[in-house]
Amino acid sequence: MFDLSKTEWLLILITIGVVFSLEMVNTAIERVVDLITPEFHPLAKIAKDVAAGAVFVFAIISVIIGAIIFFPHFIALVS
């Protein structure tokens, strides 16, 4: 359907890989925090929130990257 260049494919694959990697790091941080302090601690919450925030920020960047890559192809397809 879309004729993507090698560069576009590479950017998409790198973006997907970074999102998955950040999610694994987020999970690891959450598990380590739970292991160290099983009860609620404000600093533990901050560590978890910051790790989740990193995933969220890059997810937004991923949407922007996807829009930049796919929008011109979509417009060409519709025209």
Buried (B, 14 or more C-beta within 10 A) or exposed (E): EEEBEEEBEEBBEEBEEBBEEBBEEBEEBBEEBEEEEEEEEEEBEEBBEEBBEBBEEBBEEBEEBBEEBBEEBEEEEEE
